[in-house]
Structures are given as structure tokens and as C-alpha cells.
Amino acid sequence: MLIEQDTVEVEVFRRSDSWRPSYYYWGDMVVLESVELSLSVESIYERVRNEDVIRFLADINP
């Protein structure tokens, strides 16, 4: 799992998918099958304050 620090983007690689990346963005749910855990992208970026996050927060809280 790679979490971008400058933009809201989470990249997950799975062996079951031949290590091809799956991309997740604001509003998506990331499922980590190997540990049976689901996380929202919003929760991953909860304490991050970069331009992308500030823009998304402004859109949902005008």
C-alpha cells in the first residue's frame, strides 16, 4: 500500500491481482483483504492538511 503525501491517492498492490495496482481516491473504501480491514480514504487522510485535502473538505463543508 502506497499513500501519496501531496495528493489524495492510495495505491494498493495485491498478489491475487498479479501485483497490479488498484487506486483509491476521496470517497472510496480501501479493503485490505490479508488483514480483513476496511478503511475509508478520508480516514487515512484524517490528519493531513495539504492542498488536495483542504479542497475536498471545502467541497463537503462549504
N, CA, C and O atoms as a DFTB+ gen file, in Angstrom:
248 C
 N C O
     1  1       0.849      -1.160       0.000
     2  2       0.000       0.000       0.000
     3  2       0.898       1.227       0.000
     4  3       1.797       1.352       0.832
     5  1       0.648       2.124      -0.934
     6  2       1.357       3.399      -1.005
     7  2       0.344       4.513      -0.801
     8  3      -0.732       4.505      -1.400
     9  1       0.691       5.463       0.041
    10  2      -0.183       6.596       0.318
    11  2       0.542       7.851      -0.129
    12  3       1.590       8.202       0.413
    13  1      -0.021       8.520      -1.116
    14  2       0.591       9.755      -1.618
    15  2       0.507      10.835      -0.552
    16  3      -0.497      10.936       0.154
    17  1       1.547      11.635      -0.431
    18  2       1.529      12.697       0.570
    19  2       1.119      14.049       0.003
    20  3       0.696      14.924       0.759
    21  1       1.234      14.242      -1.308
    22  2       0.903      15.539      -1.894
    23  2      -0.481      15.581      -2.519
    24  3      -1.054      16.658      -2.683
    25  1      -1.020      14.433      -2.868
    26  2      -2.368      14.348      -3.438
    27  2      -3.115      13.238      -2.716
    28  3      -2.505      12.382      -2.074
    29  1      -4.440      13.259      -2.824
    30  2      -5.245      12.212      -2.202
    31  2      -5.309      11.032      -3.164
    32  3      -6.118      11.007      -4.091
    33  1      -4.442      10.057      -2.923
    34  2      -4.398       8.851      -3.750
    35  2      -3.740       7.729      -2.951
    36  3      -2.648       7.890      -2.407
    37  1      -4.425       6.597      -2.893
    38  2      -3.900       5.411      -2.228
    39  2      -3.769       4.327      -3.288
    40  3      -4.695       4.086      -4.063
    41  1      -2.627       3.685      -3.311
    42  2      -2.347       2.647      -4.301
    43  2      -2.113       1.335      -3.544
    44  3      -1.268       1.261      -2.652
    45  1      -2.875       0.305      -3.916
    46  2      -2.770      -0.992      -3.243
    47  2      -2.389      -2.048      -4.270
    48  3      -2.986      -2.140      -5.343
    49  1      -1.392      -2.836      -3.921
    50  2      -0.942      -3.941      -4.774
    51  2      -1.341      -5.248      -4.100
    52  3      -1.108      -5.443      -2.907
    53  1      -1.947      -6.142      -4.885
    54  2      -2.371      -7.434      -4.343
    55  2      -1.769      -8.575      -5.148
    56  3      -1.774      -8.559      -6.379
    57  1      -1.258      -9.551      -4.440
    58  2      -0.731     -10.739      -5.111
    59  2      -1.837     -11.419      -5.916
    60  3      -1.598     -11.902      -7.023
    61  1      -3.056     -11.454      -5.352
    62  2      -4.182     -12.111      -6.026
    63  2      -4.548     -11.435      -7.341
    64  3      -5.265     -12.011      -8.159
    65  1      -4.061     -10.216      -7.547
    66  2      -4.321      -9.476      -8.787
    67  2      -3.022      -9.291      -9.576
    68  3      -2.851      -8.301     -10.287
    69  1      -2.112     -10.256      -9.439
    70  2      -0.816     -10.239     -10.143
    71  2      -0.020      -8.962      -9.870
    72  3       0.700      -8.474     -10.741
    73  1      -0.153      -8.430      -8.666
    74  2       0.568      -7.234      -8.219
    75  2       0.246      -5.988      -9.033
    76  3       1.015      -5.026      -9.031
    77  1      -0.886      -6.002      -9.726
    78  2      -1.322      -4.785     -10.430
    79  2      -1.905      -3.811      -9.410
    80  3      -2.576      -4.232      -8.468
    81  1      -1.659      -2.531      -9.586
    82  2      -2.151      -1.567      -8.600
    83  2      -3.648      -1.301      -8.740
    84  3      -4.201      -1.293      -9.840
    85  1      -4.277      -1.086      -7.603
    86  2      -5.646      -0.574      -7.541
    87  2      -5.538       0.805      -6.910
    88  3      -4.813       0.991      -5.932
    89  1      -6.253       1.764      -7.465
    90  2      -6.166       3.146      -6.992
    91  2      -7.443       3.533      -6.266
    92  3      -8.542       3.163      -6.679
    93  1      -7.287       4.280      -5.184
    94  2      -8.417       4.723      -4.380
    95  2      -8.279       6.219      -4.137
    96  3      -7.181       6.742      -3.943
    97  1      -9.433       6.896      -4.153
    98  2      -9.471       8.349      -4.016
    99  2     -10.526       8.729      -2.984
   100  3     -11.225       7.870      -2.447
   101  1     -10.628      10.016      -2.717
   102  2     -11.582      10.546      -1.746
   103  2     -12.967       9.960      -2.019
   104  3     -13.441       9.992      -3.155
   105  1     -13.605       9.436      -1.000
   106  2     -14.927       8.832      -1.140
   107  2     -14.884       7.327      -1.330
   108  3     -15.922       6.667      -1.275
   109  1     -13.696       6.772      -1.555
   110  2     -13.545       5.325      -1.759
   111  2     -13.260       4.620      -0.438
   112  3     -12.838       5.234       0.543
   113  1     -13.503       3.315      -0.445
   114  2     -13.186       2.456       0.688
   115  2     -12.062       1.514       0.268
   116  3     -12.167       0.839      -0.756
   117  1     -10.995       1.466       1.048
   118  2      -9.855       0.591       0.772
   119  2     -10.035      -0.681       1.600
   120  3     -10.187      -0.624       2.820
   121  1     -10.018      -1.822       0.925
   122  2     -10.149      -3.107       1.614
   123  2      -8.795      -3.805       1.583
   124  3      -8.242      -4.072       0.516
   125  1      -8.273      -4.094       2.766
   126  2      -7.023      -4.837       2.887
   127  2      -7.400      -6.277       3.236
   128  3      -7.602      -6.621       4.401
   129  1      -7.489      -7.099       2.205
   130  2      -8.008      -8.456       2.353
   131  2      -7.165      -9.316       3.285
   132  3      -7.712     -10.120       4.040
   133  1      -5.851      -9.162       3.246
   134  2      -4.964     -10.033       4.029
   135  2      -5.147      -9.870       5.537
   136  3      -4.866     -10.795       6.299
   137  1      -5.615      -8.704       5.967
   138  2      -5.832      -8.465       7.398
   139  2      -7.298      -8.180       7.714
   140  3      -7.637      -7.773       8.826
   141  1      -8.165      -8.398       6.720
   142  2      -9.608      -8.206       6.877
   143  2      -9.938      -6.845       7.487
   144  3     -10.621      -6.752       8.507
   145  1      -9.436      -5.791       6.838
   146  2      -9.630      -4.429       7.321
   147  2     -10.125      -3.548       6.188
   148  3      -9.618      -3.617       5.069
   149  1     -11.115      -2.722       6.483
   150  2     -11.608      -1.740       5.519
   151  2     -11.401      -0.349       6.101
   152  3     -11.725      -0.093       7.261
   153  1     -10.859       0.543       5.282
   154  2     -10.611       1.930       5.688
   155  2     -11.131       2.862       4.618
   156  3     -10.976       2.593       3.427
   157  1     -11.741       3.948       5.030
   158  2     -12.101       4.964       4.045
   159  2     -10.860       5.794       3.743
   160  3      -9.994       5.968       4.601
   161  1     -10.783       6.295       2.539
   162  2      -9.660       7.168       2.182
   163  2      -9.675       8.397       3.087
   164  3      -8.619       8.904       3.467
   165  1     -10.872       8.877       3.433
   166  2     -10.971      10.026       4.326
   167  2     -10.296       9.748       5.669
   168  3      -9.624      10.622       6.216
   169  1     -10.471       8.541       6.202
   170  2      -9.854       8.230       7.498
   171  2      -8.333       8.134       7.388
   172  3      -7.620       8.468       8.334
   173  1      -7.839       7.682       6.247
   174  2      -6.389       7.608       6.040
   175  2      -5.786       9.010       6.047
   176  3      -4.693       9.218       6.573
   177  1      -6.503       9.969       5.463
   178  2      -6.005      11.346       5.355
   179  2      -6.562      12.267       6.443
   180  3      -6.486      13.489       6.313
   181  1      -7.113      11.704       7.498
   182  2      -7.799      12.478       8.534
   183  2      -6.974      13.630       9.112
   184  3      -7.517      14.710       9.344
   185  1      -5.704      13.430       9.343
   186  2      -4.873      14.470       9.960
   187  2      -3.946      15.167       8.975
   188  3      -3.054      15.911       9.383
   189  1      -4.148      14.935       7.691
   190  2      -3.319      15.554       6.656
   191  2      -3.958      16.871       6.237
   192  3      -5.177      16.952       6.088
   193  1      -3.151      17.889       6.051
   194  2      -3.656      19.183       5.587
   195  2      -2.793      19.659       4.422
   196  3      -1.939      20.531       4.582
   197  1      -3.026      19.075       3.254
   198  2      -2.363      19.555       2.044
   199  2      -3.429      20.169       1.141
   200  3      -4.609      20.154       1.493
   201  1      -3.047      20.697       0.007
   202  2      -3.991      21.396      -0.871
   203  2      -5.156      20.511      -1.294
   204  3      -6.302      20.960      -1.306
   205  1      -4.876      19.265      -1.640
   206  2      -5.928      18.346      -2.074
   207  2      -6.961      18.115      -0.971
   208  3      -8.165      18.202      -1.214
   209  1      -6.493      17.824       0.227
   210  2      -7.401      17.552       1.341
   211  2      -8.210      18.797       1.678
   212  3      -9.417      18.705       1.900
   213  1      -7.576      19.938       1.719
   214  2      -8.279      21.188       2.022
   215  2      -9.370      21.449       0.991
   216  3     -10.465      21.886       1.346
   217  1      -9.082      21.186      -0.283
   218  2     -10.077      21.372      -1.348
   219  2     -11.256      20.409      -1.164
   220  3     -12.408      20.824      -1.292
   221  1     -10.989      19.133      -0.868
   222  2     -12.069      18.163      -0.659
   223  2     -12.911      18.538       0.551
   224  3     -14.137      18.444       0.503
   225  1     -12.270      18.960       1.630
   226  2     -13.008      19.356       2.823
   227  2     -13.867      20.588       2.561
   228  3     -14.981      20.687       3.076
   229  1     -13.364      21.520       1.770
   230  2     -14.136      22.717       1.425
   231  2     -15.352      22.351       0.582
   232  3     -16.406      22.973       0.715
   233  1     -15.216      21.350      -0.283
   234  2     -16.337      20.921      -1.129
   235  2     -17.455      20.275      -0.318
   236  3     -18.628      20.416      -0.664
   237  1     -17.107      19.565       0.760
   238  2     -18.153      18.908       1.540
   239  2     -18.662      19.778       2.691
   240  3     -19.713      19.492       3.264
   241  1     -17.928      20.830       3.028
   242  2     -18.333      21.764       4.089
   243  2     -18.245      23.198       3.581
   244  3     -17.407      23.968       4.051
   245  1     -19.103      23.566       2.623
   246  2     -18.984      24.929       2.047
   247  2     -19.286      26.028       3.041
   248  3     -19.225      27.208       2.694
